[in-house]
Amino acid sequence: MIDQEQVISYHTITLGAMTREGEVRAEIVEQDVEGTTYIRTLHVPAGLPGERVTIAVEAPAQPRPGRRHRRWKQRPPRVSITAIHEPSPLRVQAACPVFGTCGGCQLQHMQYEAQLAWKRSVVEQLLCDSGRFANPPLLETVPCDNPWHYRNHMRFSVNRSGQPGLTARGTHRVLPLTCCPIAHEQINAVLGVLGQVPNERPQVLVRCGTATGQMLIQPHPVPEVIEQLAAVGLDIRTDTMEEKLAGETFRIRPSSFFQTNTAQAEKMAQMVLNGLLNPRRGEEALKQDDSGYGRPQGSPPSPTLPPPLREPSVLTIVDAYCGVGTFALLLARHVGKVIAIEESASAIKDAQWNLREAGNVEILKGKVEDLLPALAAEIDGLVIDPPRAGCQQVVLDALIQHPVARVVYVSCDPSTLARDLNILCHLHPAYHLYSVQPLDMFPQTAHIECVAVLERKPV
């Protein structure tokens, strides 16, 4: 057994810098078993740099002496703020009553403009440190027009009583919820109904089409619950649903990947098209846009504009990690041929349906690392949207050995983006980095999306 008695200590401190995970560093003085004092660094959630606060540090439970526990692992102490004595001027009241306990959001307590600035600073630091760019061509973070109720896809855990919710930070404990401030209002309507009936464990998945109103719930609810959902005006589908993006309709299955913020996905799609076909247009659009994003004042001048690609109607573009075919379908309007690569069988089925009328798109089923090396020498442009781990080395090697005229790299992790850009632009300098555009796909969280445009260096 584990000794459940917890030891909690309290410390009044000034919080330090914010980590990339959205927590804030704190230093406390402790003593070891021999009475020697030392400084311990902790990560504090829901704090802001420079704040004077009191924190509670809950030491992890320890196994009882004399017993062996092969599965027991030491966990870090749980830290929480119990009092704020000198708040930061950037602090705002969090919208969610379980913020700081729930592990879903990290930045609800920070002014939204400050969130955008912080995310850009994270990307800049990574590009300088890991990417080795002395003066990276970094634009301002593109804001989300409505930083609340934007998520069209939520995965709720279900507790032993059948109640849906989200897990507490650092635990498997489910916090039952009737509303989540970053979930789409349609999803919250579903949550309100599901919270009144027992649900199957371990999870309930809810997706909605923000433009179509269609919804998917997995596991599929029983008929009585479907009736309750229909009574509040929800259109529940069985196996697939549809969503509209940039004027096109996409079919989505429960397990297929689709961007969770439709409004920001619209902006991302335009960035990808501009990056591949007309970066000058993308640069000018940023400067002229009235939403306040683009290149910041006082930043370095734009890099030399690259030469245009060939006439778009004769270009061959690869959409790597194509998912349900989002970028492939949008690109098919403008170029001669699109080659879409996807490994997931479920996503391939959706992509085949979504691209059924696009006669200039070829879908290849398989891993990008297996298929791209054979294609790199024959293509004019590439949009690549890898998982959080970034590009595998074999993919980078193919791009280095057969440099593509223009690459648009869509990244959900700026640390792996910076690592890969260093390889492509410095360690094996086949490319010039034209621009990096942070995009706030996940407001109120520490997650950062970026769109980078690279140009092949002249031989």
C-alpha positions, -999 to 999 in steps of 0.1 A, spaced: 0 0 0 9 36 -4 9 59 27 -20 83 19 -9 109 45 3 139 26 28 165 38 20 200 27 44 230 31 36 266 24 60 292 9 56 329 1 77 337 -30 81 358 -61 74 338 -93 100 336 -120 99 331 -157 72 311 -176 81 277 -190 72 266 -225 45 245 -208 27 276 -195 38 271 -159 60 295 -139 92 287 -121 96 291 -84 125 286 -60 120 275 -24 146 267 3 144 232 18 165 209 40 177 174 34 177 146 60 211 158 72 199 193 78 217 209 48 197 236 31 194 238 -7 173 256 -33 146 236 -51 130 247 -83 93 240 -88 69 246 -116 37 265 -105 5 264 -126 -18 293 -129 8 319 -120 25 348 -139 60 360 -138 68 386 -111 38 378 -89 41 376 -51 22 345 -40 19 318 -14 21 283 -28 12 250 -13 37 222 -20 22 187 -15 49 161 -12 41 128 -30 29 98 -11 56 73 -1 54 35 1 53 22 36 87 10 49 95 -27 45 74 -33 14 85 -35 -21 64 -18 -48 76 -26 -83 50 -4 -99 55 26 -76 72 56 -92 82 88 -76 61 117 -89 69 154 -86 51 173 -58 18 189 -66 20 227 -64 -8 252 -62 -13 289 -55 -32 295 -22 -29 333 -21 -19 361 -45 -4 391 -27 9 411 -57 -9 401 -89 7 407 -123 -9 435 -144 -14 408 -171 -37 387 -148 -74 383 -156 -101 363 -140 -101 328 -154 -135 319 -170 -134 282 -159 -142 274 -122 -117 244 -123 -89 263 -140 -56 254 -124 -69 220 -113 -80 208 -148 -51 199 -170 -68 212 -202 -58 249 -201 -27 267 -189 -33 304 -198 -68 314 -189 -55 338 -163 -34 358 -188 -47 386 -209 -52 373 -245 -29 399 -260 -2 388 -236 -8 351 -246 -1 360 -282 31 379 -273 43 351 -251 37 325 -278 57 345 -303 85 349 -278 86 311 -273 89 305 -310 116 332 -313 137 318 -285 135 283 -300 144 295 -335 174 313 -321 186 286 -297 177 253 -314 173 266 -350 205 288 -349 188 317 -366 204 350 -355 176 371 -368 146 348 -377 120 361 -401 92 357 -375 58 374 -378 34 383 -350 11 356 -337 -22 354 -357 -50 358 -331 -82 338 -329 -111 361 -335 -130 345 -306 -106 328 -282 -134 310 -264 -158 281 -275 -136 273 -305 -129 236 -300 -149 214 -324 -135 182 -310 -134 171 -273 -126 138 -256 -142 136 -222 -131 110 -196 -158 91 -177 -156 84 -140 -168 53 -122 -203 69 -118 -206 74 -155 -201 112 -154 -181 129 -182 -155 155 -176 -118 163 -179 -89 149 -158 -72 169 -130 -37 180 -138 -12 153 -132 -38 126 -122 -64 103 -136 -91 118 -115 -121 130 -135 -135 164 -128 -172 162 -138 -182 191 -161 -214 205 -175 -196 232 -195 -161 239 -209 -153 275 -219 -131 265 -248 -155 238 -262 -179 248 -289 -214 256 -276 -229 226 -294 -204 204 -276 -214 220 -243 -251 213 -251 -242 176 -256 -222 177 -223 -252 191 -205 -273 161 -217 -247 134 -211 -241 148 -176 -276 136 -167 -272 100 -177 -246 73 -170 -220 70 -198 -197 41 -208 -162 42 -196 -135 52 -203 -142 81 -227 -168 99 -247 -157 116 -280 -177 146 -293 -171 163 -326 -192 190 -343 -192 208 -376 -192 245 -368 -204 254 -403 -228 224 -408 -242 218 -372 -236 181 -376 -223 161 -347 -206 128 -339 -206 111 -305 -187 80 -297 -197 56 -283 -230 63 -301 -257 72 -275 -287 50 -269 -320 60 -285 -333 77 -254 -303 100 -252 -305 107 -290 -341 119 -284 -329 142 -256 -302 156 -279 -326 161 -308 -350 179 -284 -323 206 -278 -318 210 -316 -287 188 -321 -281 169 -354 -264 137 -343 -249 115 -370 -239 78 -368 -206 72 -385 -196 103 -404 -202 140 -403 -194 169 -426 -176 202 -420 -170 231 -444 -137 248 -448 -126 275 -473 -157 268 -494 -153 230 -496 -172 202 -478 -152 176 -459 -164 142 -446 -149 132 -412 -150 100 -393 -146 98 -355 -109 86 -357 -98 109 -386 -77 140 -379 -92 174 -386 -82 207 -372 -100 214 -339 -104 251 -345 -123 256 -378 -119 294 -378 -82 293 -375 -80 264 -399 -94 287 -425 -66 311 -419 -40 283 -420 -53 271 -453 -48 305 -468 -13 307 -454 -4 273 -470 -18 284 -504 0 317 -502 32 301 -490 33 276 -519 19 297 -547 23 334 -538 43 343 -508 43 380 -518 5 380 -516 7 364 -481 32 391 -469 10 419 -483 -21 404 -468 -5 403 -434 6 440 -437 -29 451 -449 -50 430 -425 -70 451 -400 -69 425 -372 -36 437 -359 -13 408 -369 17 408 -393 52 419 -389 58 439 -357 71 474 -358 109 476 -352 114 441 -365 140 433 -392 129 440 -428 113 411 -448 137 388 -466 142 392 -503 110 380 -520 116 346 -537 111 342 -574 77 329 -584 71 292 -590 62 281 -625 27 287 -638 5 271 -611 -14 250 -636 17 229 -644 29 224 -608 31 191 -590 26 195 -552 28 169 -525 5 170 -495 24 149 -469 4 137 -439 -27 147 -458 -53 134 -433 -88 138 -448 -74 157 -477 -79 193 -465 -49 209 -482 -49 185 -511 -85 196 -521 -78 233 -517 -45 230 -537 -62 210 -565 -81 242 -575 -48 259 -584 -22 234 -595 -17 208 -622 -14 178 -599 -15 170 -562 0 138 -546 -16 132 -512 2 108 -488 -15 94 -457 -10 63 -435 -43 61 -416 -69 38 -432 -97 58 -417 -84 91 -430 -77 76 -464 -114 66 -467 -124 102 -459 -98 116 -482 -111 94 -511 -146 108 -506 -135 144 -501 -113 142 -533 -137 122 -554 -143 150 -578 -107 162 -579 -94 144 -610 -59 159 -605 -52 144 -571 -35 110 -565 -38 95 -531 -9 73 -519 -14 51 -488 16 46 -467 42 64 -445 57 96 -456 91 84 -448 86 55 -471 70 73 -501 85 108 -501 121 99 -509 110 84 -543 89 115 -551 111 144 -540 131 148 -572 99 151 -593 78 177 -574 77 215 -574 63 221 -539 55 204 -507 32 210 -478 42 189 -448 21 187 -416 39 161 -394 29 149 -359 43 166 -328 76 147 -331 84 165 -363 99 151 -395 118 118 -393 154 119 -405 147 100 -436 122 127 -447 147 155 -440 174 135 -459 150 133 -489 144 170 -489 182 177 -486 192 153 -514 164 165 -537 156 200 -526 121 211 -535 115 246 -549 92 256 -520 82 239 -488 55 249 -464 60 233 -430 30 232 -407 40 225 -372 22 219 -339 54 219 -319 78 248 -323 107 229 -307 107 202 -333 101 228 -360 132 247 -349 152 214 -348 142 205 -383 147 240 -397 183 239 -383 189 207 -402 175 220 -435 189 255 -434 222 252 -415 235 217 -409 227 208 -446 219 243 -460 196 233 -489 170 259 -480 165 295 -470 139 303 -444 115 328 -458 90 333 -429 76 317 -398 40 326 -388 28 316 -354 -9 309 -354 -30 307 -322 -49 275 -329 -54 268 -292 -62 300 -272 -60 297 -234 -35 268 -237 3 267 -241 1 249 -275 16 268 -305 10 262 -342 33 276 -368 35 278 -406 70 281 -420 79 288 -456 112 276 -470 128 283 -504 153 261 -521 187 277 -523 201 283 -558 227 259 -569 
